[in-house]
């Protein structure tokens, strides 16, 4: 029954009346305009090199000023590289590059679909080398410059290492493509149903199974049934009327602010052993429990699941769309080419949906911070805990980050944003 519904939806979308090439161009341009808009909002904020008072206890003023200058250069370079990537994508759409690559691959390897697909990947890449690889190398270089400037290699060294590893990445890509094409050949007309089924399994695992069953196992927590930490956790839960069942102590690093909860009706809290101050530990415990009392986890899970579900559904419905293939110069629908064409439509939609989800996630995070502050035992405990846990990230983004830019780039606010929000 479900497979029949999927095939019916595919048939509805498989109509010559839809101008697929224009749709792909419009969506790609819309994503580019939104991205450039948020970059334009952020770039002037890097001109501010004066350290905000809220960060003065945790960040050196000179380091902050240098970081602002480096970030200003990085965001300008991001505008250039993203414009270059947009131009490449539009050239692929306008010049029907996928169809041309498939035609050339057919002339070189006419008798085997798998071999023709592998040659198609190489020919398509050859159309845009070296410019596309230079853009990718630049993006990786600037990402490293943002995350770990102290260990940054010179540009020439980075470029040399990038191209040395390029053949290995190509071979890995070809292996993945061969496996995917074989699976698609096995699925046949049921490929959309297979994509949705596998995507649903992945979404359920990432959204529900991993945080509740898998992650606590990797954190290797120790069960606490007594002691000061156990008593504090139970006291905080009592204040919030939170049905806390178990308390665990783990030593793994985490991006969840020192503690996190999991469960459905009764809950467990895992505290990461990274804070020395009792007041900070209690503030972090309250921050971990507050989202559950505010009913945030369901909304956050939905925010994370919607873009993934949109990607899975869009790819499933368009991967064998014959009218989409004809709009891009193909008489049939080769499996990998159909995947690439579907991605031209789906990826911009997913990027915009993820942006909207991030905006809501940021608002909920800051709301939970504001609520947790009312429960901290000493003023400023949560701020100090955020600084302690995120000290290596305090300079990863400007203290003057624009809200839209931050939401476009990441799913949660940075430590600097959280500290600045609590200071106002």
C-alpha positions, 0 to 999 in steps of 0.5 A: 500500500505504501509503495503504491502511494509513493509511486502515485506521488512520483507519477504526479510529479512526473509531468512535462508541465513542470519547468524543472530546469527553471525550478532548479535555477530559481531554488539555487538562486534563492539559496544563494541570495539568502546565504549572501544576505546573512553574510552581508549582515555579519561582515560589518560586525567583525569591524568591532574589535573592542572586547565586550565587558561580558567576555572580559573575564574569559577572553584576552582583549588582544586575542579577541581583536586578532580573531575579529580581523581573521574572521573578517577576512574569512567571511569575505573569502566565504563570499567569494568561494560561495559565489564561485560555487553558485556559478559552477552550479548554475553552469551545470544547470544551464549547460546541461552538464550532467547530460553531456557527461553521460553522453561522453561516458557512453561513447567511452564505455558503451556496454556496461551501466556500472562502468559507464556510471563510473566514467560519468563521475570522472567526466563530470568532475573533469568538466570543472577541474581545477576550479571546483577543486580549488574552491573546495580546497579554499573552503577547507582551508578557511574552515581550519583557519576558523577552528584551529588557527594555531595549527594552520599549515601554509596555504601552499602546503595545504593545497599540496596535501589536498591534491595528494589526497584527491586520488584517494577521495576519487577512488572512495567516491567511485566505490561508493557510487558503484555500491549505490548503483548496484543497490539501485539496480537491485531495487529497480522500480521500487527504488523510491520506496527503498530510499524512504525506508532506509531514510526512515530507519536513519532518521529514527536511529539518529533522532530517537535510538542514538540519544537514548540508547547508544550515546550513553553507552559511549560516554561510559557513565558510572551510576551514582546513588549517593554523594554530593553530586547525586544529592545536588542532582536530586535537589535540582530535580525536586525544584523543577518537579522533574521525574529523575530516576538515575544519575550518571557521571561520565568523563567524556567531553561533550558539546551539551553543556556539561550534562544532558538528560534522556528518557521518556517518562522517567529520566536519567541525567548524565553529568560530565566531570569537567566542572570543579565548582559546586555552583557551576555543576548545579547550574549545569544540572538545572540547564540540562533539566529545564528543556524537559520541563519546558517541553523543548525536546519534542520540538527540537527533535522535530526541527532536526527531523524535518530537513532530513525527512524533506531530503529523503522524500524529495530524493525518493520522489524525483530520483526516477522522474522522467520529465526532470531528466528530459528537462536536463537533456536526457531521454532516459533516467540513469540512476546516478544522473537522476540522483544528481538532478534530484539533488539540484531541486532538493538540496536548496529546499533542505538548506532553507528548511534547515535554516528555519529549524536552526532559528527555532532551535536558537530561540529555544536554547536561549529561552532555556538558558534564561529559565535556568538562570533563575535556579542557579545557586550563585549569580553568574554560575551558568555563565561561568560554567558555559565559559569553562565548558566552551573555553576553546570555542569562545573565539570561534565566532564573534561576540557580535554574531548576527542572529540570522548568520549564526542560525544559518551556520550552526544549529545551536548558539555559540558560547559567546552568544549565550554569555552575551544573551545572559548578560543583557 
